[in-house]
Amino acid sequence: MNIKNIQLLIELIEQKNTGTPAELSKKLAVSERMIYKYLDILKSEFNAPIKYNHTLQTYYFTEAGSLDLRWQEGELNTQ
């Protein structure tokens, strides 16, 4: 599993610019099967509300919110 690919997938979903699963697999340079694994991880492990719009041919988040796998600088809690 490639974390950078998952982060890119999240960004594409946020932009509603994934395309079909076949197109998405080309964008991420992985198999369609891996795309479905990534989506399953986001849905099952992170509870991401992801659906596919057949008319627009893109995945999208069905609820407002954010999912980011990048380090965010902040104050260190030493307790």
N, CA and C of each residue as an Amber inpcrd file, in Angstrom:
protein
   237
   0.8510000  -1.1740000   0.0000000   0.0000000   0.0000000   0.0000000
   0.8950000   1.2340000   0.0000000   0.5560000   2.1930000  -0.8420000
   1.3300000   3.4110000  -0.9720000   0.5510000   4.5770000  -0.3590000
   1.0600000   5.1190000   0.7290000   0.3780000   6.2120000   1.4290000
   0.2450000   7.4430000   0.5450000   1.2600000   7.7190000  -0.2810000
   1.1810000   8.8750000  -1.1810000   0.0190000   8.7190000  -2.1620000
  -0.2050000   7.5010000  -2.6260000  -1.3370000   7.2560000  -3.5180000
  -2.6650000   7.4810000  -2.8120000  -2.7460000   7.0770000  -1.5700000
  -3.9830000   7.2850000  -0.8150000  -4.2140000   8.7730000  -0.6070000
  -3.1530000   9.5310000  -0.3120000  -3.3010000  10.9710000  -0.1420000
  -3.7610000  11.6150000  -1.4540000  -3.1850000  11.1880000  -2.5740000
  -3.6040000  11.7150000  -3.8760000  -5.0570000  11.3300000  -4.1590000
  -5.4320000  10.1250000  -3.8180000  -6.8160000   9.6920000  -3.9860000
  -7.7590000  10.5920000  -3.1920000  -7.4100000  10.8950000  -1.9560000
  -8.2340000  11.7840000  -1.1260000  -8.3890000  13.1390000  -1.8050000
  -7.2820000  13.6880000  -2.3060000  -7.3220000  14.9960000  -2.9750000
  -8.2130000  14.9500000  -4.2200000  -8.1050000  13.8990000  -5.0010000
  -8.9330000  13.7740000  -6.1980000 -10.4090000  13.6330000  -5.8500000
 -10.7110000  12.9130000  -4.7780000 -12.0950000  12.7860000  -4.3280000
 -12.6130000  14.1440000  -3.8740000 -11.8090000  14.8900000  -3.1190000
 -12.2150000  16.2230000  -2.6710000 -12.5120000  17.1390000  -3.8540000
 -11.7350000  17.0060000  -4.9080000 -11.9050000  17.8340000  -6.1090000
 -12.9840000  17.2830000  -7.0410000 -13.5290000  16.1240000  -6.7060000
 -14.4940000  15.4140000  -7.5560000 -13.9040000  15.2590000  -8.9570000
 -12.6700000  14.7520000  -8.9900000 -11.9220000  14.6370000 -10.2350000
 -11.2290000  13.2780000 -10.3390000 -11.9030000  12.2190000  -9.8950000
 -11.2750000  10.8980000  -9.9390000 -11.4050000  10.2460000 -11.3030000
 -12.5180000  10.5070000 -11.9890000 -12.8130000   9.7740000 -13.2080000
 -13.3310000   8.3930000 -12.8390000 -13.4340000   7.5460000 -13.8320000
 -13.8920000   6.1740000 -13.6060000 -12.8010000   5.4020000 -12.8610000
 -13.1360000   4.2370000 -12.3120000 -12.0930000   3.4320000 -11.6630000
 -10.9160000   3.1310000 -12.5990000 -11.1970000   2.8900000 -13.8780000
 -10.1120000   2.6120000 -14.8390000  -9.2330000   3.8500000 -15.0250000
  -9.8560000   5.0180000 -15.1430000  -9.0930000   6.2650000 -15.2920000
  -8.2950000   6.5600000 -14.0250000  -8.9210000   6.3170000 -12.8930000
  -8.2670000   6.5570000 -11.6150000  -7.0550000   5.6480000 -11.4370000
  -7.1800000   4.4190000 -11.8640000  -6.0460000   3.4970000 -11.7450000
  -4.8610000   3.9790000 -12.5820000  -5.1360000   4.5970000 -13.7090000
  -4.0560000   5.1640000 -14.5300000  -3.4310000   6.3820000 -13.8540000
  -4.2710000   7.2330000 -13.2530000  -3.7560000   8.4240000 -12.5610000
  -2.8250000   8.0450000 -11.4160000  -3.1510000   6.9510000 -10.7240000
  -2.3600000   6.5300000  -9.5750000  -1.3300000   5.4570000  -9.9240000
  -1.3490000   5.0080000 -11.1780000  -0.4170000   3.9810000 -11.6620000
  -0.5020000   2.6920000 -10.8400000  -1.7470000   2.2720000 -10.5910000
  -2.0100000   1.0170000  -9.8910000  -3.1460000   0.3000000 -10.6180000
  -3.3970000  -0.9250000 -10.2420000  -4.4890000  -1.6840000 -10.8520000
  -5.8430000  -1.1910000 -10.3270000  -6.8920000  -1.4970000 -11.0830000
  -8.2400000  -1.1640000 -10.6110000  -8.5270000  -1.8670000  -9.2890000
  -8.0310000  -3.0740000  -9.1620000  -8.2320000  -3.8300000  -7.9220000
  -7.6560000  -3.0630000  -6.7290000  -6.4890000  -2.4270000  -6.9160000
  -5.8780000  -1.6470000  -5.8350000  -6.7150000  -0.4050000  -5.5200000
  -7.3220000   0.1810000  -6.5370000  -8.2100000   1.3290000  -6.3070000
  -9.3290000   0.9190000  -5.3620000  -9.9340000  -0.2260000  -5.6260000
 -11.0240000  -0.6970000  -4.7630000 -10.5210000  -1.0030000  -3.3500000
  -9.2900000  -1.4880000  -3.2250000  -8.7120000  -1.7220000  -1.8950000
  -8.5260000  -0.4010000  -1.1530000  -7.9730000   0.6100000  -1.8590000
  -7.7800000   1.9280000  -1.2480000  -9.1240000   2.4950000  -0.7750000
 -10.1260000   2.4110000  -1.6320000 -11.4490000   2.9290000  -1.2720000
 -12.0170000   2.1840000  -0.0710000 -11.8270000   0.8800000  -0.0470000
 -12.3130000   0.0810000   1.0750000 -11.6160000   0.4810000   2.3730000
 -10.3190000   0.7310000   2.3100000  -9.5810000   1.1700000   3.4980000
 -10.1200000   2.5060000   3.9900000 -10.3170000   3.4460000   3.0780000
 -10.8270000   4.7550000   3.4760000 -12.2160000   4.6440000   4.0950000
 -13.0450000   3.7890000   3.5270000 -14.4070000   3.6260000   4.0430000
 -14.4380000   2.8630000   5.3630000 -13.7080000   1.7540000   5.4480000
 -13.8090000   0.8980000   6.6330000 -12.9250000   1.3530000   7.7910000
 -11.7240000   1.7920000   7.5040000 -10.7910000   2.1710000   8.5740000
 -10.9330000   3.6310000   9.0130000 -11.3090000   4.5040000   8.0790000
 -11.4010000   5.9350000   8.3850000 -12.8250000   6.4550000   8.3550000
 -13.7830000   5.5650000   8.1050000 -15.2070000   5.9270000   8.0510000
 -15.4790000   7.0580000   7.0620000 -14.7350000   7.1020000   5.9800000
 -14.9210000   8.1470000   4.9760000 -16.2060000   7.8760000   4.1880000
 -17.0930000   8.8710000   4.1150000 -18.3620000   8.6950000   3.4040000
 -18.1770000   8.9210000   1.8950000 -17.7610000   7.8780000   1.2020000
 -17.4350000   7.9850000  -0.2210000 -18.4860000   7.2580000  -1.0540000
 -18.9280000   7.9190000  -2.1040000 -19.8610000   7.3320000  -3.0700000
 -19.3370000   7.6150000  -4.4770000 -19.9200000   6.9310000  -5.4570000
 -19.5620000   7.1520000  -6.8530000 -20.7580000   7.7350000  -7.5830000
 -20.5350000   8.8160000  -8.3420000 -21.5770000   9.4380000  -9.1450000
 -21.3960000   8.9560000 -10.5840000 -22.3280000   8.1510000 -11.0700000
 -22.2190000   7.5730000 -12.4170000 -22.3750000   8.6300000 -13.5100000
 -23.1690000   9.6550000 -13.2460000 -23.3620000  10.7090000 -14.2420000
 -22.0870000  11.5260000 -14.4290000 -21.4830000  11.9450000 -13.3060000
 -20.2580000  12.7520000 -13.3570000 -19.0020000  11.9020000 -13.4800000
 -19.1540000  10.6020000 -13.2930000 -18.0450000   9.6530000 -13.3370000
 -16.9110000  10.0620000 -12.3890000 -17.2660000  10.1910000 -11.1290000
 -16.2690000  10.5260000 -10.1210000 -16.7240000  10.0410000  -8.7480000
 -15.7460000   9.7620000  -7.9010000 -16.0270000   9.5080000  -6.4890000
 -16.1160000  10.8510000  -5.7860000 -16.8890000  10.8980000  -4.6910000
 -17.0460000  12.1420000  -3.9400000 -17.3710000  11.8050000  -2.4900000
 -17.1370000  12.7840000  -1.6090000 -17.5130000  12.6350000  -0.2070000
 -18.9510000  13.0880000  -0.0630000 -19.7670000  12.3130000   0.6240000
 -21.1900000  12.6170000   0.7580000 -21.4930000  13.5520000   1.9160000
 -20.4980000  13.8210000   2.7520000 -20.6910000  14.6930000   3.9060000
 -19.5420000  15.6840000   3.9810000 -19.8000000  16.8100000   4.6170000
 -18.7390000  17.8010000   4.8370000 -17.7480000  17.2490000   5.8410000
 -16.4940000  17.5610000   5.6580000 -15.4560000  17.0970000   6.5670000
 -14.1330000  17.0490000   5.8360000 -13.1350000  16.4830000   6.5010000
 -11.8350000  16.3770000   5.8480000 -11.1300000  15.1080000   6.3070000
 -10.2610000  14.6410000   5.4580000  -9.4620000  13.4580000   5.7270000
  -8.0970000  13.7570000   5.1520000  -7.0950000  13.8640000   6.0340000
  -5.7640000  14.2530000   5.5850000  -4.7400000  13.3790000   6.2950000
  -3.8640000  12.7720000   5.5260000  -2.8590000  11.8830000   6.0900000
  -1.4900000  12.5420000   6.1640000  -1.4440000  13.8620000   6.1700000
  -0.1720000  14.5750000   6.2430000   0.0700000  15.0910000   7.6540000
   1.3340000  15.2430000   7.9850000   1.7290000  15.8000000   9.2670000
   1.3490000  17.2630000   9.3250000   0.7100000  17.6640000  10.4050000
   0.3320000  19.0470000  10.6300000   1.1180000  19.5460000  11.8410000
   1.9380000  20.5670000  11.6470000   2.7070000  21.0970000  12.7630000
   1.7910000  21.7280000  13.8000000   2.1760000  21.5880000  15.0240000
   1.3980000  22.1530000  16.1100000   2.2130000  22.0850000  17.3840000
   1.5640000  22.4130000  18.4720000   2.2170000  22.4140000  19.7580000
   2.3370000  20.9900000  20.2740000   3.4920000  20.6500000  20.8160000
   3.7200000  19.3250000  21.3550000   3.1420000  19.2310000  22.7520000
   2.3220000  18.2330000  22.9690000   1.7330000  17.9930000  24.2910000
   2.6270000  16.9840000  24.9920000   3.2970000  17.3980000  26.0710000
   4.2530000  16.5240000  26.7490000   3.6480000  15.7790000  27.9260000
   2.3780000  15.8590000  28.1150000   1.7470000  15.1740000  29.2560000
   1.3740000  13.7800000  28.9100000
